[in-house]
Amino acid sequence: MNVITKTITMGDGREITIETGKLAKQADGSVMVRMGDTMLLATVCAAKEALPDTDFMPLSVEYKEKFAAFGRFPGGFLRREGRPSDYEILISRLVDRALRPLFPDDFHAETFVNVMLVSADGKDMPDALAGLAASAALAVSDVPFNGPISEVRVARVDGEFVVNPTFEQLGNADMDIIVAATLDNIMMVEGEMKEVSEEELLEAMKIAHEAIKVHCKVQLELMEDVGKTQKREYCHEENDEELEKDIREKTYDKVYALATACNADKHSRVENFEAVKAEYIETLDPEVAEEKKDLIDKYYHAVEKEAMRRSILDEGKRLDGRKTTEIRPIWSEIDCLPGAHGSAIFTRGETQSLTTVTLGTKQDEKIIDEALNQGTERFLLHYNFPPFSTGEARPSRGVSRREVGHGNLAFRALKTMIPEDYPYVIRVVSDILESNGSSSMATVCAGTLALMDAGVQIKKPVSGIAMGLISENKGKNFAVLSDILGDEDHLGDMDFKVTGTKDGITATQMDIKVDGLSYEILEKALNQAKEGRMYILNKMKETIAEPREDLKPHAPRIVVMFVPKEMIGAIIGPGGKIIQAMQVETGAIISIEEIGDQGRVEIAANNKASIDAAVRKIKGIVATPEVGETYEAKVKSIMPYGCFVEFLPGKEGLLHISEIDWKRIESMETSGLKENDIIEVKLLDIDARTGKFKLSRKALLPRPPREEKK
């Protein structure tokens, strides 16, 4: 067994080891990456041949956290790992987005990258090591790959940047980004932050890249030691140079004319481009056209791409006629769905989001049960992308990974603007009705509007914009595009989304598809994005400038009160009987949890009377009986010598027959009291030895005048 180990020493003295040759040796490549007691096993397997008619990179990346890694049982009835959690999907996407652009364009074999968390200490964060593990597995394999890459997390804690922070450090951070890069270029950035500046974000990216360079150099050494510098030979494409030349000569001028014609309508543009291709196909022999169909599509797509890029770089003309910094027309409205607690429509060009806000109670919290993370989430954002939004005639089958990723970006953009200790659980749902451009950024804008319409007192409005890039000669000639179209995303060199308030960035997501992108270009893109964000934010403020002062009439009302920790059990009662009875009697929903040395009681109802009734009952339970105070009491039982009354929840005392009225009562049958009667009593005394309560009703009645003796 030939085991090879490499060590990376981080700036703070921690070490990362990469080991290969010991585990999963039948995979094309496998490594174990370790930092402290956190260990990730990464494997890669690629088919020898491509499937017929495959003209793309069929890459699958799976990140999976084993519950046993942290000594835990999975939840659920089966007690085994099931479908990936949203968190695992998000990490899989981060690794996928960094790896995918670096496979050769003509490599089309099915490739599977699996990264498993097999050990964890709850201190170091494994997700920051997933990209390094995946790349190292590719490095020790014979699978063609233009890497290596690595990923690191950078957080700013107490004003200092930390690479691959611990869970504890991240809890105190105001910036949290994951950066992927090769030795020479940034490939991917994603993260959230608390209103930081463009310059601060760039500084964090540079720090991340310096750490990544060390990782890449170690992987190159590992590749040498394993003997995998030469990758496998393959042939996954058949080309026809004469056909490629013929298509370019006969269609380029027509396509270029369409690209510079500045047609703002997406569907008519598509029809016009398709018409040029159809016209060319008609010049071919039908059998040749059918036989070469895939090659024709491929070569014509290349013509479209070149024509669109040249139109922008040479003439400054975008497909829809806008300038590079121009934002498409925007309109929005709020309160469009009267049944929702908050709603908004945000439309930018041909992209439209219909977003709702629902306010709930503690019972509506999302329960998080992951290998390393357990708890609840009170702010939820869900993003849906139905096929009709792009005019596609196909069914919608569940939530895709793309929908999870786009929803998470919008979630990160908005979550820091929710007030701390906000009593409501909030669910934001964005349904994309049209899409040509960034629907995730439309979700951020529509989400902000819907939250303000719902009366959620967000700290500041948030807007978002998607930026693009067309470049050549390693960035010497380039154009940064604001508010990109779908075609500009597919045919461009960068997709860069930025969200923020008037005071700074709250979230970002960047995918770079070209080598040699300088920090100067990134800085220009960030500054141009800021201008676009501010323009969009001002357009949003024309619809609603600040949150409504109050919730909608049909929204639930919530009151939060704090009680002594030792009173929690008294409020809940044996088997939950007391709290359940209070909910039935008042119509309110009552939940209680222990926070530090207090109990947090949340009372929710659709009307004030129910809330007030529940508050009175809870105050009664936690109240300490005070001598001399008057209480509303309920007759619980009748005895020959008086009756027992409950004057506070769980507090009963004897109302003696002599204390019912000033006049003499011969028996309880003539007292006029019966069970369940509500009366007022005064607490006269508390026996210091027995704790029994002495109550009086007559002390609250006017004393009759004494009769004069004759």
C-alpha positions in Angstrom: 0.0 0.0 0.0 1.6 3.2 -1.2 0.1 6.0 1.0 1.1 9.6 0.1 0.4 12.5 2.5 0.8 16.2 2.0 0.4 18.9 4.6 -0.8 22.5 4.3 0.1 24.8 7.2 -2.4 27.6 7.7 -1.4 31.1 8.8 -2.7 30.5 12.3 -0.7 27.3 12.7 -3.6 24.8 12.0 -2.8 22.0 9.6 -4.7 20.4 6.7 -3.5 17.0 5.5 -4.3 15.4 2.2 -3.9 11.6 2.1 -4.3 9.2 -0.9 -3.6 5.6 -1.6 -5.3 4.1 1.4 -9.1 4.3 0.9 -11.5 3.8 -2.0 -8.8 2.7 -4.4 -11.1 1.4 -7.1 -12.3 5.0 -7.7 -10.4 6.9 -10.4 -9.2 9.2 -7.6 -9.7 9.4 -3.9 -8.3 11.4 -1.0 -8.9 12.0 2.7 -8.7 15.6 3.8 -8.3 16.3 7.5 -8.2 19.4 9.7 -8.2 18.6 13.4 -10.7 15.8 13.8 -12.8 16.9 10.8 -12.3 14.5 7.9 -13.7 14.4 4.4 -13.5 11.5 2.0 -13.6 12.6 -1.7 -13.8 10.3 -4.7 -14.1 10.9 -8.4 -15.2 8.4 -11.1 -15.6 9.2 -14.8 -16.8 7.0 -17.6 -14.3 6.0 -20.3 -16.6 7.1 -23.1 -19.3 9.7 -23.5 -22.9 8.8 -24.1 -24.0 9.2 -27.7 -25.2 12.8 -28.7 -23.8 14.3 -25.5 -22.4 17.8 -26.2 -22.1 19.1 -22.6 -20.2 18.2 -19.4 -22.4 15.7 -17.5 -20.9 16.4 -14.1 -22.6 15.4 -10.8 -21.3 16.6 -7.4 -22.7 15.3 -4.2 -21.7 16.5 -0.7 -23.0 14.4 2.1 -22.7 14.6 5.8 -22.8 11.3 7.7 -24.6 11.7 11.1 -22.2 9.1 12.6 -19.4 11.6 11.9 -20.5 13.5 14.9 -21.8 10.5 16.9 -25.5 11.2 16.1 -28.5 9.2 14.9 -30.4 10.6 11.9 -34.0 11.8 12.6 -37.1 10.3 11.1 -38.8 7.0 11.3 -36.1 5.1 9.3 -33.1 6.5 11.3 -30.9 6.7 8.2 -29.6 9.4 5.9 -32.2 10.3 3.3 -32.4 12.9 0.5 -29.8 15.7 0.8 -30.7 18.6 3.0 -30.8 22.1 1.5 -27.5 22.8 3.2 -25.9 19.7 1.5 -27.4 20.8 -1.8 -25.9 24.3 -1.4 -22.4 23.0 -0.7 -22.7 20.6 -3.7 -23.5 23.6 -5.9 -20.6 25.6 -4.6 -18.2 22.8 -5.5 -19.9 22.1 -8.8 -19.7 25.8 -9.9 -16.0 25.9 -9.2 -15.1 22.6 -11.0 -17.4 22.7 -14.0 -15.7 25.5 -16.0 -12.3 23.7 -15.7 -13.1 20.5 -17.5 -12.0 20.5 -21.2 -14.7 21.8 -23.5 -14.6 18.6 -25.5 -14.8 16.2 -22.5 -18.3 14.8 -22.2 -17.9 11.6 -20.2 -20.2 11.2 -17.2 -18.2 12.3 -14.1 -19.2 11.8 -10.5 -17.6 13.6 -7.6 -18.6 12.6 -4.1 -17.5 14.3 -0.9 -18.5 12.7 2.4 -18.0 14.1 5.9 -16.9 11.0 7.8 -15.6 12.6 11.0 -16.3 15.9 12.8 -15.4 17.6 16.0 -18.0 20.4 15.9 -15.3 23.0 15.9 -13.9 23.2 12.4 -16.3 23.8 9.5 -16.2 21.0 6.9 -17.9 22.8 4.1 -14.9 25.1 3.5 -12.8 22.0 2.8 -15.2 20.3 0.3 -13.8 22.1 -2.7 -10.2 21.3 -1.8 -11.1 17.6 -1.3 -12.9 17.4 -4.6 -10.1 19.0 -6.5 -7.5 16.8 -4.8 -9.4 13.7 -5.8 -9.4 14.9 -9.4 -5.7 15.7 -9.1 -4.7 12.1 -8.2 -7.0 10.7 -11.0 -6.4 10.5 -14.7 -9.6 12.5 -15.4 -8.8 15.5 -17.6 -9.1 18.7 -15.5 -7.6 22.1 -15.9 -7.1 22.6 -12.2 -6.3 22.3 -9.4 -8.7 24.6 -7.5 -9.5 25.1 -3.8 -12.1 26.8 -1.8 -11.8 28.6 1.5 -14.1 30.5 3.7 -13.1 34.0 4.8 -14.9 35.7 7.7 -14.3 39.1 9.3 -14.3 38.7 13.1 -13.8 41.8 15.3 -12.4 43.7 12.3 -9.9 40.9 11.4 -10.1 38.6 8.4 -9.9 34.9 9.3 -9.4 32.0 6.8 -11.5 28.9 7.5 -12.9 30.2 10.8 -14.3 27.8 13.4 -18.1 27.7 14.1 -17.5 29.8 17.2 -15.6 32.5 15.3 -18.2 32.6 12.5 -20.9 33.4 15.0 -19.2 36.7 15.7 -18.5 37.6 12.0 -20.0 40.4 10.0 -18.8 38.9 6.7 -18.9 35.3 5.6 -17.9 34.3 2.0 -16.6 31.2 0.3 -14.2 31.8 -2.5 -13.0 29.2 -5.1 -10.0 29.9 -7.3 -7.2 28.3 -9.3 -3.6 29.2 -8.8 -4.1 32.2 -11.1 -7.8 33.1 -11.1 -10.8 33.6 -8.9 -13.6 31.2 -10.1 -16.5 31.6 -7.7 -17.6 33.8 -4.8 -20.6 33.4 -2.6 -21.5 34.8 0.8 -23.3 37.1 3.1 -22.3 40.2 5.0 -23.7 43.0 7.1 -23.6 46.0 4.9 -19.9 46.0 3.9 -18.3 48.2 1.2 -17.1 47.1 -2.2 -13.5 47.6 -1.1 -13.9 45.4 1.9 -15.4 42.6 -0.2 -12.5 42.8 -2.6 -10.0 42.7 0.2 -11.6 39.5 1.5 -11.4 37.9 -1.9 -7.7 38.8 -2.2 -7.0 37.2 1.2 -8.9 34.1 0.2 -6.9 33.8 -3.1 -3.6 34.0 -1.3 -4.6 31.0 0.9 -5.9 29.1 -2.1 -2.6 29.5 -4.0 -0.9 27.5 -1.2 -3.5 24.7 -1.5 -3.1 24.5 -5.3 0.7 24.3 -5.1 0.4 21.3 -2.7 -2.0 19.6 -5.0 0.4 20.0 -7.9 3.1 18.4 -5.8 0.7 15.6 -4.9 -0.1 15.0 -8.6 3.6 14.7 -9.3 4.1 12.2 -6.4 1.2 10.0 -7.5 2.3 10.2 -11.2 -0.9 11.6 -12.6 0.4 14.6 -14.5 -0.6 13.0 -17.7 -4.3 12.5 -18.0 -6.3 10.0 -20.0 -6.7 10.3 -23.8 -10.2 10.7 -25.0 -12.3 11.6 -28.1 -15.8 12.7 -27.3 -16.5 14.9 -30.3 -16.7 14.5 -34.0 -16.2 17.8 -35.9 -16.7 18.9 -39.4 -14.4 21.8 -40.2 -16.0 22.4 -43.7 -19.5 22.5 -42.2 -18.3 24.9 -39.4 -16.7 27.2 -42.0 -19.8 27.1 -44.3 -22.2 28.0 -41.5 -20.0 30.9 -40.4 -19.6 32.3 -43.9 -23.4 32.0 -44.7 -24.9 33.1 -41.4 -22.6 35.4 -39.5 -23.4 38.7 -41.2 -27.2 38.0 -40.8 -26.8 37.1 -37.2 -24.6 40.1 -36.5 -27.3 42.3 -38.1 -29.9 40.9 -35.8 -27.6 41.3 -32.7 -27.1 45.0 -33.5 -30.8 45.5 -34.4 -31.7 46.1 -30.7 -34.8 44.1 -30.4 -36.2 44.4 -26.9 -38.6 41.4 -27.2 -37.0 38.1 -26.2 -39.4 35.8 -28.1 -39.1 37.7 -31.3 -35.3 37.8 -31.0 -35.3 34.0 -30.6 -37.6 33.6 -33.6 -35.4 35.8 -35.7 -32.2 33.9 -34.8 -34.0 30.6 -35.4 -35.2 31.8 -38.8 -31.6 32.4 -39.9 -30.6 28.8 -38.9 -33.7 27.4 -40.6 -32.9 29.3 -43.8 -29.4 27.8 -43.8 -30.7 24.3 -43.2 -33.0 24.6 -46.2 -29.9 25.0 -48.4 -28.7 21.5 -47.3 -29.7 18.1 -48.5 -32.4 16.9 -46.1 -30.4 13.7 -45.3 -27.3 15.7 -44.6 -29.2 18.2 -42.4 -30.7 15.4 -40.3 -27.3 13.6 -40.0 -25.5 16.8 -39.0 -28.3 18.3 -36.9 -26.3 18.4 -33.6 -23.2 19.8 -35.3 -25.3 22.5 -37.0 -26.8 23.5 -33.7 -23.3 23.6 -32.1 -21.7 25.7 -34.8 -24.6 28.1 -35.2 -24.6 28.7 -31.4 -20.9 29.6 -31.7 -21.9 32.1 -34.4 -24.6 33.6 -32.2 -22.2 33.9 -29.3 -19.5 35.6 -31.4 -21.9 38.0 -33.0 -23.5 39.1 -29.7 -20.1 39.6 -28.1 -18.7 41.6 -31.1 -21.8 43.8 -31.1 -21.2 44.8 -27.5 -17.4 45.1 -27.7 -17.2 46.8 -31.1 -20.4 48.9 -31.2 -21.6 49.0 -27.6 -24.9 47.6 -28.6 -26.7 45.0 -26.4 -29.3 42.7 -27.8 -32.2 44.8 -26.5 -30.6 48.1 -27.3 -29.6 49.2 -23.8 -26.4 50.9 -22.8 -24.0 48.8 -20.7 -25.1 50.6 -17.5 -28.8 50.9 -18.3 -31.4 49.1 -16.2 -34.5 47.7 -17.9 -37.9 49.3 -17.2 -39.2 48.6 -13.7 -42.7 48.6 -12.2 -43.9 47.2 -9.0 -47.0 47.1 -6.8 -47.9 45.9 -3.3 -51.0 44.5 -1.6 -51.9 42.7 -4.8 -53.1 39.6 -3.0 -55.6 40.7 -0.2 -55.7 37.3 1.5 -51.9 37.2 2.1 -50.3 39.0 5.1 -48.1 40.8 2.7 -47.6 40.7 -1.1 -45.8 42.4 -4.0 -45.1 42.2 -7.7 -41.7 43.3 -8.9 -41.1 43.4 -12.7 -37.8 44.4 -14.3 -37.9 44.0 -18.1 -39.1 40.5 -18.9 -38.4 39.2 -15.3 -41.3 39.1 -12.8 -41.7 37.9 -9.3 -44.9 37.5 -7.4 -44.0 37.3 -3.7 -46.0 36.7 -0.6 -45.2 37.1 3.1 -46.9 34.9 5.8 -46.6 35.6 9.5 -46.7 32.8 11.9 -46.0 31.7 15.5 -43.4 29.6 17.1 -45.2 26.5 16.0 -44.4 27.4 12.4 -40.6 27.4 12.9 -38.5 25.3 10.6 -36.8 22.5 12.5 -33.2 22.0 11.5 -31.8 18.5 12.1 -28.4 18.1 10.3 -25.3 16.2 11.3 -23.6 19.3 12.8 -26.5 21.7 13.1 -29.6 21.4 15.1 -32.1 24.1 15.9 -34.8 26.2 14.4 -35.2 28.9 11.8 -37.7 31.8 12.2 -37.1 33.4 8.8 -37.8 31.3 5.7 -37.5 32.2 2.0 -38.7 29.8 -0.7 -38.1 30.4 -4.5 -40.1 28.7 -7.2 -39.3 28.7 -10.9 -42.2 27.1 -12.9 -41.5 26.2 -16.5 -44.1 28.6 -17.8 -41.9 31.5 -16.7 -39.7 30.9 -19.7 -42.6 29.7 -22.0 -41.6 26.0 -21.7 -44.2 23.3 -22.1 -43.1 20.8 -19.5 -44.3 19.7 -16.1 -42.8 21.0 -12.8 -41.4 18.1 -10.7 -40.5 19.2 -7.2 -37.9 21.7 -6.1 -34.7 21.7 -8.2 -31.2 22.4 -6.9 -31.2 25.6 -8.8 -34.3 26.8 -6.9 -32.7 25.9 -3.6 -29.6 27.9 -4.5 -31.4 31.0 -5.8 -33.7 31.0 -2.8 -30.7 30.8 -0.5 -29.1 33.8 -2.1 -32.2 35.9 -1.6 -32.6 34.5 2.0 -29.0 35.7 2.8 -29.7 39.1 1.2 -32.7 39.8 3.4 -32.2 37.9 6.7 -30.0 40.5 8.4 -32.6 43.1 7.9 -35.2 41.3 10.0 -35.3 42.9 13.5 -33.7 41.0 16.3 -36.2 39.2 18.6 -39.0 39.7 16.1 -41.9 37.7 17.6 -43.2 36.4 14.3 -42.0 33.5 12.2 -41.8 34.8 8.6 -42.1 32.9 5.4 -41.4 34.7 2.1 -42.4 32.8 -1.1 -41.3 34.1 -4.5 -43.0 32.6 -7.5 -41.3 33.6 -10.7 -43.9 34.4 -13.4 -41.5 35.6 -16.1 -37.8 35.1 -16.5 -35.2 36.7 -18.8 -32.4 37.8 -16.5 -31.9 37.4 -12.8 -35.0 36.1 -11.1 -33.1 35.7 -7.8 -32.5 39.5 -7.7 -36.1 40.1 -8.6 -36.9 37.9 -5.6 -34.8 40.1 -3.3 -36.6 43.3 -4.5 -40.1 41.7 -4.4 -39.3 40.2 -1.0 -38.4 43.6 0.4 -41.6 45.2 -0.9 -43.8 42.3 0.4 -42.1 42.5 3.9 -42.8 46.2 4.1 -46.4 45.7 2.8 -46.9 43.1 5.6 -45.8 45.7 8.2 -42.5 43.9 9.1 -40.3 46.6 10.5 -37.2 45.7 8.4 -34.1 47.7 9.2 -33.6 48.9 5.6 -34.9 48.1 2.1 -32.7 45.8 0.1 -32.3 45.7 -3.7 -30.3 43.4 -6.0 -28.8 43.4 -9.5 -27.1 40.9 -11.7 -24.0 42.0 -13.6 -22.3 40.5 -16.7 -19.0 40.7 -18.5 -17.9 40.4 -22.1 -14.1 40.3 -22.4 -11.2 39.3 -24.7 -7.4 39.3 -24.7 -7.4 38.4 -20.9 -9.5 41.4 -20.0 -7.6 44.0 -22.1 -10.9 44.7 -24.0 -14.0 44.3 -21.9 -17.5 45.6 -21.2 -19.3 45.3 -17.8 -23.1 44.9 -18.3 -25.7 46.0 -15.7 -28.9 44.0 -15.4 -28.0 41.2 -17.7 -30.4 39.3 -20.0 -30.5 35.5 -20.0 -28.6 35.4 -23.3 -25.9 37.7 -21.9 -25.5 35.3 -19.0 -25.2 32.2 -21.2 -22.9 33.8 -23.7 -20.9 36.1 -21.4 -17.8 35.6 -19.2 -19.2 36.4 -15.7 -22.5 36.3 -13.8 -22.1 38.5 -10.7 -25.1 39.1 -8.4 -24.9 41.7 -5.7 -27.6 42.7 -3.1 -27.5 45.5 -0.5 -29.0 48.4 1.2 -28.1 52.1 0.7 -25.3 51.5 3.2 -23.6 48.4 2.0 -23.6 44.8 0.5 -25.6 42.1 2.2 -25.0 39.1 -0.1 -23.2 38.2 -3.3 -22.8 35.4 -5.8 -20.2 35.3 -8.6 -19.4 32.8 -11.3 -16.4 33.6 -13.5 -16.0 31.7 -16.8 -12.8 33.3 -18.2 -9.1 33.3 -17.2 -7.2 36.3 -16.3 -9.9 38.5 -14.8 -8.2 41.3 -12.9 -9.2 42.8 -9.6 -9.5 46.1 -11.5 -12.3 44.6 -13.6 -14.0 43.2 -10.5 -13.8 46.6 -8.8 -15.4 48.3 -11.8 -18.1 45.6 -11.8 -18.8 46.1 -8.1 -19.0 49.9 -8.4 -21.2 49.7 -11.5 -23.4 47.2 -9.5 -23.7 49.7 -6.7 -25.0 52.4 -9.1 -27.5 49.9 -10.4 -28.6 48.8 -6.9 -29.2 52.4 -5.9 -31.3 53.1 -9.0 -33.5 50.0 -8.4 -33.8 50.9 -4.7 -35.1 54.3 -5.6 -37.7 52.8 -8.0 -38.8 50.5 -5.2 -39.3 53.4 -2.8 -41.7 55.0 -5.3 -44.0 52.0 -4.5 -43.5 51.9 -0.8 -40.8 53.9 1.0 -40.9 52.3 4.5 -42.8 49.5 6.2 -46.5 49.9 7.1 -47.0 51.0 10.7 -49.2 48.0 11.5 -49.9 44.5 10.3 -52.8 43.7 8.1 -56.1 43.3 10.0 -56.2 39.5 9.3 -52.6 38.9 10.4 -52.0 37.1 13.7 -51.2 39.3 16.7 -48.4 38.2 19.0 -47.5 39.3 22.4 -44.3 38.2 24.1 -43.8 38.2 27.8 -41.1 36.8 30.0 -41.7 34.9 33.2 -39.4 33.5 35.9 -37.8 30.2 34.8 -39.2 28.4 37.8 -42.8 29.3 36.7 -42.5 27.5 33.3 -43.7 24.2 34.8 -46.7 26.0 36.5 -47.8 27.5 33.2 -47.5 24.2 31.3 -49.1 22.1 34.1 -48.9 18.3 34.5 -48.9 16.7 31.0 -49.6 20.2 29.5 -53.1 20.3 31.0 -53.0 24.0 32.1 -51.5 25.5 28.9 -53.9 23.4 26.8 -56.9 24.5 28.8 -55.8 28.1 28.5 -55.7 27.8 24.7 -59.1 26.3 24.6 -60.6 28.9 26.9 -59.0 31.9 25.3 -58.7 30.9 21.7 -55.1 32.0 21.7 -52.0 29.9 20.7 -49.5 29.9 23.6 -46.0 28.6 23.4 -43.2 28.8 25.9 -39.5 28.1 25.9 -36.6 28.5 28.3 -34.1 31.2 27.4 -31.3 31.6 29.9 -32.8 32.2 33.4 -36.2 33.2 32.0 -39.2 31.7 30.2 -40.2 33.3 26.9 -44.0 33.1 26.5 -45.4 33.8 23.1 -49.2 34.4 22.8 -50.8 34.7 19.3 -54.4 35.2 18.2 -56.4 37.0 15.6 -58.1 39.3 18.1 -57.1 41.4 21.0 -59.7 39.9 23.4 -58.2 36.4 23.1 -54.6 37.7 23.7 -55.7 39.8 26.7 -57.5 36.9 28.3 -54.4 34.6 27.9 -52.2 37.3 29.3 -54.4 37.7 32.3 -54.3 34.0 33.0 -50.6 33.7 32.6 -50.0 36.7 34.8 -52.3 35.1 37.4 -50.2 31.9 37.3 -46.9 33.7 37.8 -48.3 36.3 40.2 -47.4 36.1 43.9 -50.6 36.4 46.1 -50.4 39.7 48.0 -52.3 40.4 51.3 -54.8 43.2 50.8 -55.2 42.7 47.0 -58.6 42.0 45.4 -58.9 39.0 43.0 -61.6 37.6 40.7 -62.2 34.1 41.9 -64.1 31.0 40.7 -66.1 28.8 43.1 -64.6 25.3 42.8 -66.5 23.4 45.5 -69.2 23.9 48.2 -68.7 22.7 51.7 -71.0 23.0 54.8 -68.6 25.5 56.3 -67.9 27.6 53.2 -66.6 27.2 49.7 -63.2 26.8 48.1 -62.4 29.3 45.4 -59.5 29.6 42.9 -58.5 33.3 43.0 -55.3 32.8 40.9 -54.5 29.9 38.5 -53.4 27.0 40.7 -54.1 29.1 43.9 -57.1 28.1 46.0 -58.3 29.2 49.4 -61.3 28.7 51.7 -63.9 31.4 51.7 -65.5 30.7 55.2 -69.2 30.9 55.5 -68.7 33.8 57.9 -66.8 35.8 55.3 -69.4 35.6 52.5 -71.7 38.4 53.7 -72.2 40.8 56.6 -75.5 39.2 57.3 -75.5 35.9 59.1 -75.8 32.9 56.8 -77.2 29.8 58.4 -76.1 27.3 55.8 -74.4 27.2 52.4 -77.6 26.3 50.8 -79.0 29.8 51.5 -75.7 31.6 50.6 -76.7 32.0 47.0 -73.3 30.6 45.8 -72.9 27.6 43.6 -70.0 25.9 41.7 -68.4 27.9 38.9 -69.8 31.2 40.1 -67.4 34.1 39.6 -67.0 36.4 42.6 -64.5 39.0 43.9 -62.6 38.2 47.1 -60.0 40.0 49.1 -56.9 38.2 50.5 -56.9 39.0 54.2 -53.9 36.9 55.3 -51.5 34.1 54.5 -50.7 31.6 57.3 -47.0 31.8 57.8 -46.9 28.1 58.9 -49.2 26.4 56.6 -49.3 28.8 53.7 -53.1 28.7 53.6 -55.0 31.7 52.3 -57.6 33.6 54.3 -60.2 35.1 52.0 -63.2 37.4 52.4 -66.0 38.5 50.2 -67.8 40.6 52.8 -64.8 42.8 53.2 -65.6 44.1 49.7 -69.3 44.7 50.4 -70.6 47.9 52.1 -71.1 47.3 55.8 -74.8 47.8 56.7 -75.5 50.4 59.5 -75.9 49.0 63.0 -79.5 49.0 64.4 -80.0 51.3 67.4 -81.0 49.6 70.6 -84.5 50.5 71.9 
